[in-house]
Amino acid sequence: MDYEVVIGLEVHTELSTKTKIFCGCTTEFGGEPNTHVCEICSGMPGTLPVVNKSVIEYAIRTGLATNCKITQYNKFDRKNYFYPDLPKAYQVSQLYLPICQNGFVEINASEGGKKKVRIHEIHMEEDAGKLVHDDFEDCTLVDYNRCGVPLLEIVSEPDMSSADEVIDYLEKLKAILQYIGVSDCKMQEGSLRADVNLSVRKKGANEYGTRTEMKNINSFKAIKRAIEGETERQIDLLESGEKVVQETRRWDDSKGESYAMRSKEDAQDYKYFPEPDIPPIEISDEKIEQIKNALPELPEKKKQRYMEEMNLPEYDTGIITNSIHLVRLFERTAEICGNPKDAANWIMGELMKMLNDTQTLPEDMKFNQDSLGKIIVMLNENKISRNTAKKVFEKVFSEDVEPEKYVKENNLEVMTDTGAIKGIIEKVVADNPKSVEEYKSGKEKAIQFLIGQSMRALKGQAPAQEVTKILHEILD
Ligand SMILES: [Zn+2]
């Protein structure tokens, strides 16, 4: 029997506003436990929340960048539930009138071509705190620093049908959020996390199967494995005549399996009601227009422009435009060296290799954005060899050295004094009489050895062509 998988995503992203959604506490990640808290975000009685205007603006920006309609009259609601890290015993969220609705993000479809993943809604809400399990003391501690950090929940329709489509959607979404500057999207710090709703059905069936939800998976690799694992589990159940139960499951990435956490709640279980402490939010046409006009060029548009104006390949532009950090480096490098093609080649080649080898994300690159451009300029002006250029870039990447200074201090410039180069090569010839003899007796290949020895003696600071030319002059 052939099955198809149906996936929808709820993505939570922490906004990078300076302060929390309803108080003036900092949103900074980490900090000593319970130091980023006040009477509002720790839920003291008698306090009143005041909505942070930046949160509304960030939400509108996100909605416009994902083709949503902005709900010009929207409201907050109370979602009631008790959890030890939620001191008020309710979460302020939006249920009835979320701020953004009916958008889409275009992704690459598994069977080729493009497809739209529809966005049902985007709503604003507050994050909860964090429980810290202390095995040593055998107790659980609670840290309220994260309470009240603003979140956007981006809810898609069940429009994805493979793990690859989900990853592509998340990558596109992450790129958009970073471009418009609303979130750093650091998955390892929980700034971007996804709940996966998944069901399977027989191919061609009209009705959806029963879905399960896997919560808060926070790496692309884990999401991919969770989807594959859960798809298999559901198909196995159906094949053996059993039923899929609607429930929330936790994906254990280290074991590679999921287990049931609780039966899935519906909205009615939370006894939502309109938040009485916060007046409705009204957004004017002018405000929307103003935010729309200030949006930066978005990934897809940038990609098209790179391809058309700079004649760069689709694959390269796709990789570069997927990260605002690579975009910034690319644009600065191209500006300095005056050659977008060179800039793209160095990023796609040397930089990608170093990022991979050191397991570094583009957002964690630490070096000066001008450095790569300077290296390319030195190379193009024949001041350094290609080999040296690569070595200098490695130093820039690992230690953020200033490339021009580093080249000078370490004598890495190409030798331009032909007399000096000739002197060194003559010495190599004198030191290797056997190879010279072989070459003279007709063994053409022997010259390769002499070229190698000369390059070595010159520490790679003379162009190989030049060295070969001089060697022929001496020997022929
Ligand atoms: Zn506070």
Residues whose N, C-alpha, C, O or C-beta is under 5 A from the ligand:
A	BS01	ZN	C23 G24 C25 H36 V37 C38 I40 C41
